[in-house]
Amino acid sequence: MSLSDKRRALIDELAMFDDPHERFQYIIDRAKNAPSLDARFRVDTLLIEGCTSNLWMLPEFHDGVCRFSSDADSMITKGIASLVCEFYDGASPAEVAAGDADFLAEVGVTQHLSPNRRNGLTNLVGKIRAFGKLHAGL
């Protein structure tokens, strides 16, 4: 599935909720069902700076595609990070490098985040895109 298709699917999924509180509850519920990172990956080198809570992101490159997984000690942070990782996961490095996770703003998620959480989200997307650029040779 292309990033464009994933973007549309995630927008459709999150746009079902008109109320921001219901949307965030859905994101939290998703986080509760999202896999956790193994403890060996919850290390400082994988920690995303700038977020209120601890957020770890594990980037991997296999068979020509980028793989991303995350974990956090806050359910809202874990939920948002898992949406972002799901969006980029399985894409080519060039797609990752060029892709923008603006779908979160389109459905009203980023507008309701604290400045620290927005900063963490920006840093997460920046690390993911940098990983794509590295493997795309850009």
C-alpha positions as CSV (number, residue, x, y, z in Angstrom):
1,M,0.0,0.0,0.0
2,S,1.4,3.4,-0.9
3,L,1.8,6.2,1.6
4,S,-0.9,8.0,-0.3
5,D,-3.3,5.1,0.3
6,K,-2.2,4.7,3.9
7,R,-2.8,8.4,4.5
8,R,-6.3,8.2,3.1
9,A,-7.1,5.1,5.2
10,L,-5.8,6.7,8.4
11,I,-7.7,9.9,7.7
12,D,-10.9,7.9,7.1
13,E,-10.3,5.9,10.3
14,L,-9.8,9.0,12.5
15,A,-12.4,11.2,10.8
16,M,-15.1,8.9,12.1
17,F,-14.9,10.9,15.3
18,D,-16.2,14.4,15.3
19,D,-15.4,15.0,18.9
20,P,-11.7,15.4,19.7
21,H,-12.1,13.6,23.1
22,E,-13.6,10.6,21.3
23,R,-10.8,10.6,18.7
24,F,-8.2,10.7,21.5
25,Q,-10.0,7.9,23.3
26,Y,-9.9,5.8,20.1
27,I,-6.1,6.5,19.8
28,I,-5.6,5.5,23.4
29,D,-7.6,2.3,22.8
30,R,-5.5,1.6,19.8
31,A,-2.3,2.1,21.9
32,K,-3.6,-0.5,24.5
33,N,-3.7,-3.1,21.7
34,A,-0.4,-2.0,20.0
35,P,2.6,-4.2,20.6
36,S,5.3,-3.0,23.1
37,L,8.9,-2.9,22.3
38,D,11.1,-5.5,23.9
39,A,12.9,-4.0,26.9
40,R,16.2,-4.3,25.1
41,F,15.0,-1.6,22.7
42,R,13.8,0.8,25.4
43,V,17.3,2.5,25.5
44,D,18.5,6.0,25.4
45,T,19.8,5.7,21.8
46,L,16.3,5.0,20.6
47,L,14.6,7.7,22.8
48,I,12.9,10.5,20.9
49,E,13.9,13.8,22.5
50,G,11.4,16.6,23.2
51,C,8.4,14.7,24.4
52,T,6.8,14.9,27.8
53,S,6.8,11.2,28.2
54,N,9.5,8.6,27.2
55,L,9.1,7.7,23.5
56,W,11.2,5.1,21.8
57,M,11.3,4.4,18.1
58,L,13.0,1.4,16.5
59,P,13.9,1.9,12.8
60,E,14.9,-1.1,10.8
61,F,15.7,-1.7,7.1
62,H,14.9,-5.1,5.6
63,D,14.4,-6.3,2.0
64,G,14.4,-2.8,0.6
65,V,11.8,-1.3,2.9
66,C,11.8,0.6,6.1
67,R,10.2,-0.8,9.3
68,F,9.2,1.3,12.3
69,S,7.9,0.3,15.7
70,S,7.6,2.4,18.8
71,D,6.6,2.4,22.5
72,A,6.0,5.0,25.1
73,D,5.2,5.2,28.8
74,S,2.1,7.3,28.0
75,M,-0.9,5.8,26.2
76,I,-1.6,8.9,24.2
77,T,2.0,9.2,23.1
78,K,2.2,5.5,22.3
79,G,-1.0,5.7,20.3
80,I,0.0,8.7,18.2
81,A,3.5,7.2,17.7
82,S,2.1,3.9,16.6
83,L,-0.1,5.7,14.0
84,V,3.0,7.5,12.6
85,C,5.0,4.3,12.6
86,E,2.1,2.4,10.9
87,F,2.0,5.1,8.2
88,Y,5.7,4.9,7.3
89,D,6.1,1.1,8.0
90,G,6.8,-0.9,4.9
91,A,7.6,2.1,2.6
92,S,10.7,2.4,0.5
93,P,13.4,4.7,1.9
94,A,12.7,7.3,-0.8
95,E,9.0,7.3,0.1
96,V,9.8,7.7,3.8
97,A,12.2,10.5,3.1
98,A,9.6,12.4,1.1
99,G,6.5,11.4,3.1
100,D,4.8,13.8,5.5
101,A,2.6,12.7,8.4
102,D,0.3,15.7,7.9
103,F,-2.8,13.5,8.1
104,L,-2.7,14.0,11.9
105,A,-3.3,17.7,11.5
106,E,-6.0,17.1,8.9
107,V,-8.1,15.1,11.3
108,G,-7.5,17.5,14.2
109,V,-5.0,15.5,16.3
110,T,-2.0,17.9,16.4
111,Q,-4.1,20.9,17.2
112,H,-5.1,19.3,20.5
113,L,-1.6,18.3,21.7
114,S,0.4,20.1,24.2
115,P,3.5,21.9,22.9
116,N,5.8,19.2,24.3
117,R,3.8,16.4,22.6
118,R,3.8,18.3,19.3
119,N,7.5,18.8,19.7
120,G,8.0,15.0,20.3
121,L,5.8,14.2,17.3
122,T,7.9,16.6,15.1
123,N,11.1,14.9,16.4
124,L,9.6,11.4,15.7
125,V,8.7,12.3,12.1
126,G,12.1,13.9,11.7
127,K,14.0,10.8,12.9
128,I,11.9,8.6,10.6
129,R,12.4,10.7,7.6
130,A,16.2,11.0,8.3
131,F,16.3,7.2,8.5
132,G,14.6,7.1,5.1
133,K,17.1,9.6,3.7
134,L,20.0,7.6,5.0
135,H,18.9,4.4,3.3
136,A,17.8,6.2,0.1
137,G,21.3,7.7,-0.1
138,L,20.0,11.2,0.1
